[in-house]
Amino acid sequence: MRALMPLLLLSTAAAQVPATVTGIPTVTDGDTLQIWGVKVRLFGIDAPESSQTCTRAGKTY
């Protein structure tokens, strides 16, 4: 039963999202868009959150 749990969760989540979403997106943050109220996360993109502080070579930006 434990092996089926991730599959069941995945199928439940997929059932709530339409197969195709079209429209003008609004950018929520670096890796998330919203189209007609549907949140779209970009696969394979790891962008900082809008409120996240980043540091490089001792400098914060």
mmCIF file of the N, C-alpha and C atoms, coordinates in Angstrom:
data_MODEL
# 
_entry.id   MODEL 
# 
loop_
_atom_site.group_PDB 
_atom_site.id 
_atom_site.type_symbol 
_atom_site.label_atom_id 
_atom_site.label_alt_id 
_atom_site.label_comp_id 
_atom_site.label_asym_id 
_atom_site.label_entity_id 
_atom_site.label_seq_id 
_atom_site.pdbx_PDB_ins_code 
_atom_site.Cartn_x 
_atom_site.Cartn_y 
_atom_site.Cartn_z 
_atom_site.occupancy 
_atom_site.B_iso_or_equiv 
_atom_site.pdbx_formal_charge 
_atom_site.auth_seq_id 
_atom_site.auth_comp_id 
_atom_site.auth_asym_id 
_atom_site.auth_atom_id 
_atom_site.pdbx_PDB_model_num 
ATOM 1   N N  . MET A 1 1  ? 0.823  -1.199 0.000   1.00 0.00 ? 1  MET A N  1 
ATOM 2   C CA . MET A 1 1  ? 0.000  0.000  0.000   1.00 0.00 ? 1  MET A CA 1 
ATOM 3   C C  . MET A 1 1  ? 0.864  1.259  0.000   1.00 0.00 ? 1  MET A C  1 
ATOM 4   N N  . ARG A 1 2  ? 1.999  1.213  0.708   1.00 0.00 ? 2  ARG A N  1 
ATOM 5   C CA . ARG A 1 2  ? 2.881  2.388  0.743   1.00 0.00 ? 2  ARG A CA 1 
ATOM 6   C C  . ARG A 1 2  ? 3.398  2.751  -0.643  1.00 0.00 ? 2  ARG A C  1 
ATOM 7   N N  . ALA A 1 3  ? 3.636  1.756  -1.468  1.00 0.00 ? 3  ALA A N  1 
ATOM 8   C CA . ALA A 1 3  ? 4.136  2.018  -2.819  1.00 0.00 ? 3  ALA A CA 1 
ATOM 9   C C  . ALA A 1 3  ? 3.088  2.740  -3.669  1.00 0.00 ? 3  ALA A C  1 
ATOM 10  N N  . LEU A 1 4  ? 1.830  2.532  -3.384  1.00 0.00 ? 4  LEU A N  1 
ATOM 11  C CA . LEU A 1 4  ? 0.768  3.175  -4.153  1.00 0.00 ? 4  LEU A CA 1 
ATOM 12  C C  . LEU A 1 4  ? 0.490  4.604  -3.708  1.00 0.00 ? 4  LEU A C  1 
ATOM 13  N N  . MET A 1 5  ? 0.877  4.959  -2.488  1.00 0.00 ? 5  MET A N  1 
ATOM 14  C CA . MET A 1 5  ? 0.549  6.283  -1.956  1.00 0.00 ? 5  MET A CA 1 
ATOM 15  C C  . MET A 1 5  ? 1.064  7.419  -2.840  1.00 0.00 ? 5  MET A C  1 
ATOM 16  N N  . PRO A 1 6  ? 2.347  7.466  -3.258  1.00 0.00 ? 6  PRO A N  1 
ATOM 17  C CA . PRO A 1 6  ? 2.776  8.558  -4.137  1.00 0.00 ? 6  PRO A CA 1 
ATOM 18  C C  . PRO A 1 6  ? 2.007  8.592  -5.457  1.00 0.00 ? 6  PRO A C  1 
ATOM 19  N N  . LEU A 1 7  ? 1.702  7.435  -6.001  1.00 0.00 ? 7  LEU A N  1 
ATOM 20  C CA . LEU A 1 7  ? 0.948  7.367  -7.247  1.00 0.00 ? 7  LEU A CA 1 
ATOM 21  C C  . LEU A 1 7  ? -0.457 7.928  -7.056  1.00 0.00 ? 7  LEU A C  1 
ATOM 22  N N  . LEU A 1 8  ? -1.097 7.595  -5.957  1.00 0.00 ? 8  LEU A N  1 
ATOM 23  C CA . LEU A 1 8  ? -2.433 8.110  -5.673  1.00 0.00 ? 8  LEU A CA 1 
ATOM 24  C C  . LEU A 1 8  ? -2.406 9.623  -5.486  1.00 0.00 ? 8  LEU A C  1 
ATOM 25  N N  . LEU A 1 9  ? -1.399 10.128 -4.772  1.00 0.00 ? 9  LEU A N  1 
ATOM 26  C CA . LEU A 1 9  ? -1.287 11.573 -4.577  1.00 0.00 ? 9  LEU A CA 1 
ATOM 27  C C  . LEU A 1 9  ? -1.041 12.279 -5.898  1.00 0.00 ? 9  LEU A C  1 
ATOM 28  N N  . LEU A 1 10 ? -0.199 11.696 -6.744  1.00 0.00 ? 10 LEU A N  1 
ATOM 29  C CA . LEU A 1 10 ? 0.100  12.283 -8.046  1.00 0.00 ? 10 LEU A CA 1 
ATOM 30  C C  . LEU A 1 10 ? -1.147 12.314 -8.924  1.00 0.00 ? 10 LEU A C  1 
ATOM 31  N N  . SER A 1 11 ? -1.899 11.236 -8.939  1.00 0.00 ? 11 SER A N  1 
ATOM 32  C CA . SER A 1 11 ? -3.091 11.211 -9.785  1.00 0.00 ? 11 SER A CA 1 
ATOM 33  C C  . SER A 1 11 ? -4.153 12.165 -9.269  1.00 0.00 ? 11 SER A C  1 
ATOM 34  N N  . THR A 1 12 ? -4.247 12.354 -7.961  1.00 0.00 ? 12 THR A N  1 
ATOM 35  C CA . THR A 1 12 ? -5.209 13.300 -7.396  1.00 0.00 ? 12 THR A CA 1 
ATOM 36  C C  . THR A 1 12 ? -4.832 14.725 -7.770  1.00 0.00 ? 12 THR A C  1 
ATOM 37  N N  . ALA A 1 13 ? -3.555 15.063 -7.656  1.00 0.00 ? 13 ALA A N  1 
ATOM 38  C CA . ALA A 1 13 ? -3.108 16.412 -7.994  1.00 0.00 ? 13 ALA A CA 1 
ATOM 39  C C  . ALA A 1 13 ? -3.290 16.675 -9.483  1.00 0.00 ? 13 ALA A C  1 
ATOM 40  N N  . ALA A 1 14 ? -2.986 15.706 -10.320 1.00 0.00 ? 14 ALA A N  1 
ATOM 41  C CA . ALA A 1 14 ? -3.094 15.893 -11.759 1.00 0.00 ? 14 ALA A CA 1 
ATOM 42  C C  . ALA A 1 14 ? -4.545 16.069 -12.193 1.00 0.00 ? 14 ALA A C  1 
ATOM 43  N N  . ALA A 1 15 ? -5.466 15.470 -11.479 1.00 0.00 ? 15 ALA A N  1 
ATOM 44  C CA . ALA A 1 15 ? -6.871 15.563 -11.847 1.00 0.00 ? 15 ALA A CA 1 
ATOM 45  C C  . ALA A 1 15 ? -7.419 16.977 -11.645 1.00 0.00 ? 15 ALA A C  1 
ATOM 46  N N  . GLN A 1 16 ? -6.772 17.787 -10.833 1.00 0.00 ? 16 GLN A N  1 
ATOM 47  C CA . GLN A 1 16 ? -7.258 19.118 -10.525 1.00 0.00 ? 16 GLN A CA 1 
ATOM 48  C C  . GLN A 1 16 ? -6.755 20.181 -11.493 1.00 0.00 ? 16 GLN A C  1 
ATOM 49  N N  . VAL A 1 17 ? -5.786 19.857 -12.312 1.00 0.00 ? 17 VAL A N  1 
ATOM 50  C CA . VAL A 1 17 ? -5.179 20.825 -13.221 1.00 0.00 ? 17 VAL A CA 1 
ATOM 51  C C  . VAL A 1 17 ? -5.577 20.483 -14.649 1.00 0.00 ? 17 VAL A C  1 
ATOM 52  N N  . PRO A 1 18 ? -6.077 21.463 -15.417 1.00 0.00 ? 18 PRO A N  1 
ATOM 53  C CA . PRO A 1 18 ? -6.425 21.177 -16.808 1.00 0.00 ? 18 PRO A CA 1 
ATOM 54  C C  . PRO A 1 18 ? -5.196 20.794 -17.623 1.00 0.00 ? 18 PRO A C  1 
ATOM 55  N N  . ALA A 1 19 ? -5.381 20.000 -18.663 1.00 0.00 ? 19 ALA A N  1 
ATOM 56  C CA . ALA A 1 19 ? -4.268 19.537 -19.488 1.00 0.00 ? 19 ALA A CA 1 
ATOM 57  C C  . ALA A 1 19 ? -3.596 20.691 -20.221 1.00 0.00 ? 19 ALA A C  1 
ATOM 58  N N  . THR A 1 20 ? -4.373 21.682 -20.638 1.00 0.00 ? 20 THR A N  1 
ATOM 59  C CA . THR A 1 20 ? -3.835 22.835 -21.351 1.00 0.00 ? 20 THR A CA 1 
ATOM 60  C C  . THR A 1 20 ? -4.352 24.106 -20.702 1.00 0.00 ? 20 THR A C  1 
ATOM 61  N N  . VAL A 1 21 ? -3.446 25.020 -20.433 1.00 0.00 ? 21 VAL A N  1 
ATOM 62  C CA . VAL A 1 21 ? -3.821 26.319 -19.882 1.00 0.00 ? 21 VAL A CA 1 
ATOM 63  C C  . VAL A 1 21 ? -3.301 27.369 -20.848 1.00 0.00 ? 21 VAL A C  1 
ATOM 64  N N  . THR A 1 22 ? -4.174 28.210 -21.342 1.00 0.00 ? 22 THR A N  1 
ATOM 65  C CA . THR A 1 22 ? -3.754 29.268 -22.253 1.00 0.00 ? 22 THR A CA 1 
ATOM 66  C C  . THR A 1 22 ? -4.177 30.616 -21.692 1.00 0.00 ? 22 THR A C  1 
ATOM 67  N N  . GLY A 1 23 ? -3.405 31.620 -22.011 1.00 0.00 ? 23 GLY A N  1 
ATOM 68  C CA . GLY A 1 23 ? -3.707 32.958 -21.544 1.00 0.00 ? 23 GLY A CA 1 
ATOM 69  C C  . GLY A 1 23 ? -2.430 33.725 -21.279 1.00 0.00 ? 23 GLY A C  1 
ATOM 70  N N  . ILE A 1 24 ? -2.578 34.936 -20.823 1.00 0.00 ? 24 ILE A N  1 
ATOM 71  C CA . ILE A 1 24 ? -1.432 35.779 -20.510 1.00 0.00 ? 24 ILE A CA 1 
ATOM 72  C C  . ILE A 1 24 ? -1.014 35.491 -19.075 1.00 0.00 ? 24 ILE A C  1 
ATOM 73  N N  . PRO A 1 25 ? 0.235  35.039 -18.871 1.00 0.00 ? 25 PRO A N  1 
ATOM 74  C CA . PRO A 1 25 ? 0.665  34.687 -17.522 1.00 0.00 ? 25 PRO A CA 1 
ATOM 75  C C  . PRO A 1 25 ? 1.039  35.912 -16.693 1.00 0.00 ? 25 PRO A C  1 
ATOM 76  N N  . THR A 1 26 ? 0.865  35.753 -15.393 1.00 0.00 ? 26 THR A N  1 
ATOM 77  C CA . THR A 1 26 ? 1.366  36.709 -14.416 1.00 0.00 ? 26 THR A CA 1 
ATOM 78  C C  . THR A 1 26 ? 2.511  36.023 -13.701 1.00 0.00 ? 26 THR A C  1 
ATOM 79  N N  . VAL A 1 27 ? 3.642  36.686 -13.560 1.00 0.00 ? 27 VAL A N  1 
ATOM 80  C CA . VAL A 1 27 ? 4.794  36.097 -12.893 1.00 0.00 ? 27 VAL A CA 1 
ATOM 81  C C  . VAL A 1 27 ? 4.626  36.253 -11.389 1.00 0.00 ? 27 VAL A C  1 
ATOM 82  N N  . THR A 1 28 ? 4.601  35.126 -10.684 1.00 0.00 ? 28 THR A N  1 
ATOM 83  C CA . THR A 1 28 ? 4.498  35.135 -9.228  1.00 0.00 ? 28 THR A CA 1 
ATOM 84  C C  . THR A 1 28 ? 5.880  35.317 -8.623  1.00 0.00 ? 28 THR A C  1 
ATOM 85  N N  . ASP A 1 29 ? 6.837  34.519 -9.061  1.00 0.00 ? 29 ASP A N  1 
ATOM 86  C CA . ASP A 1 29 ? 8.254  34.696 -8.753  1.00 0.00 ? 29 ASP A CA 1 
ATOM 87  C C  . ASP A 1 29 ? 9.062  33.980 -9.827  1.00 0.00 ? 29 ASP A C  1 
ATOM 88  N N  . GLY A 1 30 ? 10.334 33.758 -9.600  1.00 0.00 ? 30 GLY A N  1 
ATOM 89  C CA . GLY A 1 30 ? 11.242 33.290 -10.646 1.00 0.00 ? 30 GLY A CA 1 
ATOM 90  C C  . GLY A 1 30 ? 10.883 31.991 -11.328 1.00 0.00 ? 30 GLY A C  1 
ATOM 91  N N  . ASP A 1 31 ? 10.171 31.113 -10.641 1.00 0.00 ? 31 ASP A N  1 
ATOM 92  C CA . ASP A 1 31 ? 9.853  29.816 -11.244 1.00 0.00 ? 31 ASP A CA 1 
ATOM 93  C C  . ASP A 1 31 ? 8.370  29.474 -11.183 1.00 0.00 ? 31 ASP A C  1 
ATOM 94  N N  . THR A 1 32 ? 7.527  30.476 -10.952 1.00 0.00 ? 32 THR A N  1 
ATOM 95  C CA . THR A 1 32 ? 6.087  30.242 -10.852 1.00 0.00 ? 32 THR A CA 1 
ATOM 96  C C  . THR A 1 32 ? 5.313  31.299 -11.632 1.00 0.00 ? 32 THR A C  1 
ATOM 97  N N  . LEU A 1 33 ? 4.374  30.821 -12.442 1.00 0.00 ? 33 LEU A N  1 
ATOM 98  C CA . LEU A 1 33 ? 3.481  31.695 -13.199 1.00 0.00 ? 33 LEU A CA 1 
ATOM 99  C C  . LEU A 1 33 ? 2.052  31.403 -12.771 1.00 0.00 ? 33 LEU A C  1 
ATOM 100 N N  . GLN A 1 34 ? 1.151  32.316 -13.065 1.00 0.00 ? 34 GLN A N  1 
ATOM 101 C CA . GLN A 1 34 ? -0.262 32.069 -12.820 1.00 0.00 ? 34 GLN A CA 1 
ATOM 102 C C  . GLN A 1 34 ? -1.034 32.473 -14.067 1.00 0.00 ? 34 GLN A C  1 
ATOM 103 N N  . ILE A 1 35 ? -1.878 31.556 -14.550 1.00 0.00 ? 35 ILE A N  1 
ATOM 104 C CA . ILE A 1 35 ? -2.698 31.800 -15.733 1.00 0.00 ? 35 ILE A CA 1 
ATOM 105 C C  . ILE A 1 35 ? -4.136 31.463 -15.372 1.00 0.00 ? 35 ILE A C  1 
ATOM 106 N N  . TRP A 1 36 ? -5.017 32.442 -15.408 1.00 0.00 ? 36 TRP A N  1 
ATOM 107 C CA . TRP A 1 36 ? -6.428 32.264 -15.061 1.00 0.00 ? 36 TRP A CA 1 
ATOM 108 C C  . TRP A 1 36 ? -6.596 31.568 -13.718 1.00 0.00 ? 36 TRP A C  1 
ATOM 109 N N  . GLY A 1 37 ? -5.776 31.939 -12.737 1.00 0.00 ? 37 GLY A N  1 
ATOM 110 C CA . GLY A 1 37 ? -5.887 31.356 -11.400 1.00 0.00 ? 37 GLY A CA 1 
ATOM 111 C C  . GLY A 1 37 ? -5.218 30.006 -11.242 1.00 0.00 ? 37 GLY A C  1 
ATOM 112 N N  . VAL A 1 38 ? -4.629 29.463 -12.325 1.00 0.00 ? 38 VAL A N  1 
ATOM 113 C CA . VAL A 1 38 ? -3.935 28.181 -12.260 1.00 0.00 ? 38 VAL A CA 1 
ATOM 114 C C  . VAL A 1 38 ? -2.447 28.464 -12.037 1.00 0.00 ? 38 VAL A C  1 
ATOM 115 N N  . LYS A 1 39 ? -1.910 27.935 -10.945 1.00 0.00 ? 39 LYS A N  1 
ATOM 116 C CA . LYS A 1 39 ? -0.498 28.108 -10.614 1.00 0.00 ? 39 LYS A CA 1 
ATOM 117 C C  . LYS A 1 39 ? 0.326  27.131 -11.448 1.00 0.00 ? 39 LYS A C  1 
ATOM 118 N N  . VAL A 1 40 ? 1.316  27.644 -12.166 1.00 0.00 ? 40 VAL A N  1 
ATOM 119 C CA . VAL A 1 40 ? 2.165  26.823 -13.034 1.00 0.00 ? 40 VAL A CA 1 
ATOM 120 C C  . VAL A 1 40 ? 3.601  26.947 -12.553 1.00 0.00 ? 40 VAL A C  1 
ATOM 121 N N  . ARG A 1 41 ? 4.163  25.833 -12.055 1.00 0.00 ? 41 ARG A N  1 
ATOM 122 C CA . ARG A 1 41 ? 5.560  25.810 -11.620 1.00 0.00 ? 41 ARG A CA 1 
ATOM 123 C C  . ARG A 1 41 ? 6.403  25.309 -12.792 1.00 0.00 ? 41 ARG A C  1 
ATOM 124 N N  . LEU A 1 42 ? 7.493  26.003 -13.097 1.00 0.00 ? 42 LEU A N  1 
ATOM 125 C CA . LEU A 1 42 ? 8.360  25.630 -14.207 1.00 0.00 ? 42 LEU A CA 1 
ATOM 126 C C  . LEU A 1 42 ? 9.258  24.478 -13.774 1.00 0.00 ? 42 LEU A C  1 
ATOM 127 N N  . PHE A 1 43 ? 9.169  23.361 -14.460 1.00 0.00 ? 43 PHE A N  1 
ATOM 128 C CA . PHE A 1 43 ? 9.941  22.166 -14.124 1.00 0.00 ? 43 PHE A CA 1 
ATOM 129 C C  . PHE A 1 43 ? 11.419 22.378 -14.419 1.00 0.00 ? 43 PHE A C  1 
ATOM 130 N N  . GLY A 1 44 ? 12.272 22.000 -13.484 1.00 0.00 ? 44 GLY A N  1 
ATOM 131 C CA . GLY A 1 44 ? 13.713 22.074 -13.680 1.00 0.00 ? 44 GLY A CA 1 
ATOM 132 C C  . GLY A 1 44 ? 14.309 23.444 -13.425 1.00 0.00 ? 44 GLY A C  1 
ATOM 133 N N  . ILE A 1 45 ? 13.509 24.408 -13.008 1.00 0.00 ? 45 ILE A N  1 
ATOM 134 C CA . ILE A 1 45 ? 13.993 25.756 -12.726 1.00 0.00 ? 45 ILE A CA 1 
ATOM 135 C C  . ILE A 1 45 ? 14.029 25.940 -11.219 1.00 0.00 ? 45 ILE A C  1 
ATOM 136 N N  . ASP A 1 46 ? 15.171 26.344 -10.683 1.00 0.00 ? 46 ASP A N  1 
ATOM 137 C CA . ASP A 1 46 ? 15.290 26.622 -9.261  1.00 0.00 ? 46 ASP A CA 1 
ATOM 138 C C  . ASP A 1 46 ? 15.707 28.073 -9.110  1.00 0.00 ? 46 ASP A C  1 
ATOM 139 N N  . ALA A 1 47 ? 14.737 28.951 -9.090  1.00 0.00 ? 47 ALA A N  1 
ATOM 140 C CA . ALA A 1 47 ? 14.990 30.387 -8.986  1.00 0.00 ? 47 ALA A CA 1 
ATOM 141 C C  . ALA A 1 47 ? 14.737 30.839 -7.554  1.00 0.00 ? 47 ALA A C  1 
ATOM 142 N N  . PRO A 1 48 ? 15.417 31.899 -7.119  1.00 0.00 ? 48 PRO A N  1 
ATOM 143 C CA . PRO A 1 48 ? 15.172 32.405 -5.765  1.00 0.00 ? 48 PRO A CA 1 
ATOM 144 C C  . PRO A 1 48 ? 13.737 32.912 -5.632  1.00 0.00 ? 48 PRO A C  1 
ATOM 145 N N  . GLU A 1 49 ? 13.202 32.795 -4.435  1.00 0.00 ? 49 GLU A N  1 
ATOM 146 C CA . GLU A 1 49 ? 11.885 33.347 -4.154  1.00 0.00 ? 49 GLU A CA 1 
ATOM 147 C C  . GLU A 1 49 ? 11.990 34.865 -4.128  1.00 0.00 ? 49 GLU A C  1 
ATOM 148 N N  . SER A 1 50 ? 10.877 35.566 -4.319  1.00 0.00 ? 50 SER A N  1 
ATOM 149 C CA . SER A 1 50 ? 10.916 37.025 -4.417  1.00 0.00 ? 50 SER A CA 1 
ATOM 150 C C  . SER A 1 50 ? 11.426 37.692 -3.139  1.00 0.00 ? 50 SER A C  1 
ATOM 151 N N  . SER A 1 51 ? 11.231 37.069 -1.991  1.00 0.00 ? 51 SER A N  1 
ATOM 152 C CA . SER A 1 51 ? 11.689 37.661 -0.732  1.00 0.00 ? 51 SER A CA 1 
ATOM 153 C C  . SER A 1 51 ? 13.018 37.077 -0.256  1.00 0.00 ? 51 SER A C  1 
ATOM 154 N N  . GLN A 1 52 ? 13.625 36.205 -1.053  1.00 0.00 ? 52 GLN A N  1 
ATOM 155 C CA . GLN A 1 52 ? 14.858 35.534 -0.663  1.00 0.00 ? 52 GLN A CA 1 
ATOM 156 C C  . GLN A 1 52 ? 16.072 36.433 -0.892  1.00 0.00 ? 52 GLN A C  1 
ATOM 157 N N  . THR A 1 53 ? 16.990 36.440 0.075   1.00 0.00 ? 53 THR A N  1 
ATOM 158 C CA . THR A 1 53 ? 18.239 37.187 -0.058  1.00 0.00 ? 53 THR A CA 1 
ATOM 159 C C  . THR A 1 53 ? 19.311 36.234 -0.580  1.00 0.00 ? 53 THR A C  1 
ATOM 160 N N  . CYS A 1 54 ? 20.064 36.678 -1.566  1.00 0.00 ? 54 CYS A N  1 
ATOM 161 C CA . CYS A 1 54 ? 21.132 35.865 -2.147  1.00 0.00 ? 54 CYS A CA 1 
ATOM 162 C C  . CYS A 1 54 ? 22.479 36.487 -1.816  1.00 0.00 ? 54 CYS A C  1 
ATOM 163 N N  . THR A 1 55 ? 23.501 35.638 -1.735  1.00 0.00 ? 55 THR A N  1 
ATOM 164 C CA . THR A 1 55 ? 24.850 36.112 -1.440  1.00 0.00 ? 55 THR A CA 1 
ATOM 165 C C  . THR A 1 55 ? 25.820 35.491 -2.425  1.00 0.00 ? 55 THR A C  1 
ATOM 166 N N  . ARG A 1 56 ? 26.713 36.326 -2.970  1.00 0.00 ? 56 ARG A N  1 
ATOM 167 C CA . ARG A 1 56 ? 27.781 35.850 -3.859  1.00 0.00 ? 56 ARG A CA 1 
ATOM 168 C C  . ARG A 1 56 ? 29.030 36.661 -3.555  1.00 0.00 ? 56 ARG A C  1 
ATOM 169 N N  . ALA A 1 57 ? 30.126 35.949 -3.357  1.00 0.00 ? 57 ALA A N  1 
ATOM 170 C CA . ALA A 1 57 ? 31.422 36.572 -3.084  1.00 0.00 ? 57 ALA A CA 1 
ATOM 171 C C  . ALA A 1 57 ? 31.316 37.581 -1.924  1.00 0.00 ? 57 ALA A C  1 
ATOM 172 N N  . GLY A 1 58 ? 30.544 37.216 -0.909  1.00 0.00 ? 58 GLY A N  1 
ATOM 173 C CA . GLY A 1 58 ? 30.425 38.056 0.272   1.00 0.00 ? 58 GLY A CA 1 
ATOM 174 C C  . GLY A 1 58 ? 29.497 39.252 0.116   1.00 0.00 ? 58 GLY A C  1 
ATOM 175 N N  . LYS A 1 59 ? 28.870 39.410 -1.042  1.00 0.00 ? 59 LYS A N  1 
ATOM 176 C CA . LYS A 1 59 ? 27.947 40.539 -1.264  1.00 0.00 ? 59 LYS A CA 1 
ATOM 177 C C  . LYS A 1 59 ? 26.514 40.017 -1.314  1.00 0.00 ? 59 LYS A C  1 
ATOM 178 N N  . THR A 1 60 ? 25.612 40.745 -0.661  1.00 0.00 ? 60 THR A N  1 
ATOM 179 C CA . THR A 1 60 ? 24.206 40.382 -0.632  1.00 0.00 ? 60 THR A CA 1 
ATOM 180 C C  . THR A 1 60 ? 23.453 41.167 -1.676  1.00 0.00 ? 60 THR A C  1 
ATOM 181 N N  . TYR A 1 61 ? 22.568 40.475 -2.386  1.00 0.00 ? 61 TYR A N  1 
ATOM 182 C CA . TYR A 1 61 ? 21.714 41.155 -3.382  1.00 0.00 ? 61 TYR A CA 1 
ATOM 183 C C  . TYR A 1 61 ? 20.350 40.559 -3.379  1.00 0.00 ? 61 TYR A C  1 
# 
